[in-house]
Amino acid sequence: MAGKLTYNDFVVLRKPFESGRQSPSTLAAILLLGIPFLWLFYYLTFSVAAEMTVFPNVVQMKNIQFSFTLIISILCLLFSVPTIYKKLEWVQYVINTLFSQLLFCVYPFLIALYILGEQDSASRESLMNFTYMALAIGIVIFLVTCVRFYLLLRKGAYREGGSKDRVRNRFEKSDHLPVVIVASTGLVLLILYAIRTIPSDSIEDLHLIYFGLIISYMMIFVLPEQLVLIYCKLRFKAFNFNSRGYLYGPEGEGHH
């Protein structure tokens, strides 16, 4: 990708930085304010959802998630400080990606699994089979989205005046079709498997399980774009901000 695609092929992806929605100062505020939510989701996952679950290795996962959440929290705190994030802007974006994926992908996924493990008919074997299926679907969604993203870049969809720039909403509705098919088919298979092997009498539990999975898959869908933006920040100066907080132009000058 690096040898064939140029700055012009990624230029539309620069718009969130131009608008300020993903400026370093905005990300700093998000990271700082997001720390309490990380710990809230940690509590909800392991003290509420996992309280009565028979899902295996909960204690080990709790210890791992505690360490990971603590590390991410410290990094969020550090990279909300201007003197730090201005020197390592791309690292701040990496941390923002890890933060968002942990909060909206990992924790909802674990909550769904642990609630499923609270059902009377749940067994270790059925839960692990469900987990493997759910992970496999997530991997397929990620791979399909990556291929889709690369093909769009090759087609010039993210060039100035390209399809993503001209008719973004209408274009994306049809272009998302392969990912929608994969995700919806996978969810139907998971639902059928859960109904047959781990039935639940609680409608609320079912809603929480499938809502958690949907949120997780939505975050997997946006992960390739987050990774591409990290790549752009490393490769192109125009995706970064100068010391005064202005976005660099294509020629490397800071613009108001």
N, C-alpha and C positions, 0 to 999 in steps of 0.2 A: 504493500500500500504506500509506504513512504516514498518509493522510487517513482511511482507512476502518478500519484495524485498530488496536486499542488494546493496552495492556499485557496485559490479560486474555487476548488471543488468542495471546500468546507465553509465558505463565507457565510451562508445562511445560518449555520450553527452559531455564529458569532452574535446573533441578534439578542439572546438573553443577557449577554454582557453589555451590549449597547444600551439596552433598556435599563440596566442597573439591577435587574432581578437576580442576577448571579454575580454581582460585584463582590469583591473580597469583604467589604464592610457589611453587605447584606448577609453573606454566608457566615461571617463572624457572629452576627446577632442570632442567626438561626442555630449555630452550634452552641452558643452560650445558653440560649433559652431552651434548647432541646435536651440538655443534660438531665433535668428532673423527669422528663418524659421517658428517657432511657431507663431510669431506675423504677419508674411507675410500671413500665412494661415488664421489667425484670420481676417485680413483685407480683404482678398479675399472672405471669407465666408460671412461676415456681411456688407461689404461696396460695394461689387461687385455682388456676387451671390444673396444676399438677398435684393438688392436695390429696385427691383420692384416686389418682390414675394408677393403672397397672402397667403403664408404658415402661419398658426396661431402661436402666441406666440413668434414671432421673437425677440422682445425687451427683453422679459424675458430670452430667450435662450442666447442672446448676453451678458446680464449681468452675467449669470451663467458661460458662456465660458470665459468671461474676467477674472473673479475671479479665475477660474480653471487654465487658461493659465498663469496668474500672479504667482500663487502658484507654478506651475510646473517650471516656469522660474527661480524663486528664488531657488528652490530645485536643479535644474540643475546647477546653478551657485555655490551653496554651495558644491555640490558633484563632482565638477570638481577640488576642492582643495584637494591635496594629504593628508594633515593632517586629513581631515574629512573622505574621502572615504576609507582610509586604515583602519580606525577603524570600519567602518560600511559598509563593502563591499557588503553585501547582500541587504542593503537598497539602495545602488547605483544601483544595478541591478533592484530593484523594480521601482525606478524612471526612469531608462532607458526604462522599459516596459511601464510605464504610458506615457512617452514622445513619444515613437514610436507609441503607439496605438492612442494617441491624434492627432499626426501629420498625420499619414497615414490611420487611420480608421475613427475617429470621424469627422474630418474636411472634408475629401472627401465625407463622407456620407451626412453631412449637405449641402455641396455645391450641391450635386446631388438633394436633396430634394428642396432646394431653387430655383434652376434653373427650376425644374419641376413646381414649383409654379408660375413661370413667364409666363407660357403658357396661352393663351387667354381662353382656355376651362377649366382651373384648377378651382376647387372649394374646399372648406374646407373639405367636406366629401370625395371627391375622393383622395385628398392629404393624409388625415389621413388613409384611407384604404390602400393606397400604402405604407405608412410608417409602418403600422402594418404588412403588408405582408413582407416588406423588413427586419424588425426586427425579425419576426418569422423565416425567412430563415437564418438569421445570427445566431440565437440561435440554430437552428437545425445543421448548419455547425459546430458550436462550440461543441455541444454535440457529434456528430458523430466523430469529430476529437479527442475528449477526450477519447471516447471508443476505437477508433482505436489505439491511443497512448498507452493506458493501456494494450490492448491485445498484442501489439508489445513488450512491456516491459515484460509481462508474458511469451511470447514465446522466450525471450532471444535475441531479434533482436538487442538490444543495448549493448550486452555483447561483449567483445573482441573476434573478429573472427566471430561475429554474422552476420546476413544478412545485417544489416545496415553498418557494417564495411567492409564486403567482396565485396558486389556488390551493393553499395548504390544507384547509379543512376538507374540501371536496376530494382532493387527491388522496389524502390519508385514509378516508373511509374505505375506498376500494383497495388501496395498497395494503391495508392491514389484514385483508382477507385470509392469507395463508396462516398468519399467527392466530387469528380468531378461530380458524378451523381447528388448528392443533390444540389450542387451549380449551375450546368448548368440547371437543371430542374427548380430551383427557379428563375433563371434569365429569363428563357423563359416565365414563368408565369408572372413575373413582366413586361416584355416587352409587352406581350399580353394585360395585364391589362392597361398599360400606353397608348398603341396604341388605345384601345377601349374607354377609358374614358378621357384621357388627351392627345389628339393628338398634335403633334408639327410640324410646317412647317420648323423648323430649324434643319438641319442635324447636325450642330455644337453643338446645345443644346443636342440633343440625344446622341451624342458621349460623351459629358461631363457627362451626367447623368449616363450612363452605365459604363463609365470608372471609375467614382467615386465609384459606387457600387462594381465593380470588385476589385478595390484596397482595399476597406473596407473589403470585404469577404476574400481576400488574407491575410490580417492582422489578421482576426479572426481565420484563419487556422493556423497561426504560434503562436497564443496566448497560446494554451496548452503547447507547448514546452517551451515558456518563463516562464510559471508558474512552470513547472517541474524543470527548471534550478534554479529558486528561491528556490524551495524545496531542491534541491541538495546542494545548497550553505549553507542552514541552517543545513542540516543533515550531510554532508560529508566535512571534512576539506580539502580533496583532490580537491575540486572544488573552493578553495580559494587560495589567494596569500599571501606570507609572507611580512614583512615590507620592504624587499629589492626588491620586485616585482617579486619573483620567485614563480611558482606554487607549492603548496605542493604535495608531492607524496602520494601514497596510505597509507604509514606508517606515514604520517604527517610531513615528512621532506621536506624542500624547495629545489626544483631541479632547476638547471640552464637550 
